[in-house]
Amino acid sequence: MHLQLDDRDDYIAFYREFGYAVIKGVFGPGDIRELGEAFDRVQARALSHGGSFRHQNVFFRVAQDRALGRIVRYAQWPSYFDEVLARFRTDRRLLEIVAPLLGTDLKQIINQMHWKPPGAEMVEFGYHQDIRFRRPRSAYRAPEQSYVQTAIAIDPHRRENGAMTLYPGSHKLGELAFPERGRVMDRAKSEDDLLAMGLDPGNIVDLILDPGDVAFWNLNTIHGSGPNTSRMDRRVYLNGYVRADACDRGEWAFRGGEPCPLGDPVLVHYEDLHSRPHPHYVDDV
Ligand SMILES: O=C(O)CCC(=O)C(=O)O
């Protein structure tokens, strides 16, 4: 189903029914060029470090890939240091998408860039629901209704380059007890995980995006993503918003619909923000 930003009623209805939706052409070629350059800048910066690196909420996950050597899997909260990424995190076009679901007073939990460089062997995400990452749970009230995850496609997003795949309607199943088998980003996307939950892998759909499209999904929507067997990267810029009155964590993104710039970092995920605020390497790569 191809929806445009103007088809607000349709994409909200689609989201409510299936737990995700795609809006075509939200961002134009100029926007995507700017974002693509930001991806290159942040990737180079992350690789300038010897391993995974944290400074306050900023985190670069660097991994050792069997085929390519050191690669960047993701960067968290680049908007603290990159003006372009900061501008897009509070872009009104993203607000317009989520406001019908969440209102216009929003905090942000996810500000994240993902890469899947061509030829890399270890870039899959096992099937999961994002609700598992919303911790501590006591900081979130009714997270399934008060939180929406968005993704801006920078590259074409196809099965060959490791598109996300989703289980439509799975947001209605509640939080499922996926087997705890290490980090989601270290697991291959496997139909066995769905079968183990009594779910039919035949229901899975590919999330097909073109550059500038925006996908958004519910915290309970089951999704994962496969390997990149193409010659093209597969980059997405993720921004996750929560109704401010339903969450004790996160950076303000919009107040009364007005963009909120970042200041001194506040608690989002990094529990040691105040006790260990200095830059350091994280040695679990
Ligand atoms: O980038 C991807 O393919 C996976 C994204 C994902 O699963 C997530 O952000 O929860």
The ligand as an SDF file (V2000), in Angstrom:
LIG
                    3D

 10  9  0  0  0  0  0  0  0  0999 V2000
   18.1780   -1.7770   10.8820 O   0  0  0  0  0  0  0  0  0  0  0  0
   17.5860   -2.8430   10.9240 C   0  0  0  0  0  0  0  0  0  0  0  0
   17.4970   -3.5920    9.9760 O   0  0  0  0  0  0  0  0  0  0  0  0
   16.9320   -3.3360   12.1790 C   0  0  0  0  0  0  0  0  0  0  0  0
   16.2440   -2.2920   12.9070 C   0  0  0  0  0  0  0  0  0  0  0  0
   15.5820   -2.8550   14.1000 C   0  0  0  0  0  0  0  0  0  0  0  0
   15.2800   -4.0050   14.1740 O   0  0  0  0  0  0  0  0  0  0  0  0
   15.2850   -1.9820   15.2120 C   0  0  0  0  0  0  0  0  0  0  0  0
   15.6900   -0.8270   15.1760 O   0  0  0  0  0  0  0  0  0  0  0  0
   14.6300   -2.4400   16.1480 O   0  0  0  0  0  0  0  0  0  0  0  0
  1  2  2  0
  2  3  1  0
  2  4  1  0
  4  5  1  0
  5  6  1  0
  6  7  2  0
  6  8  1  0
  8  9  2  0
  8 10  1  0
M  END
$$$$
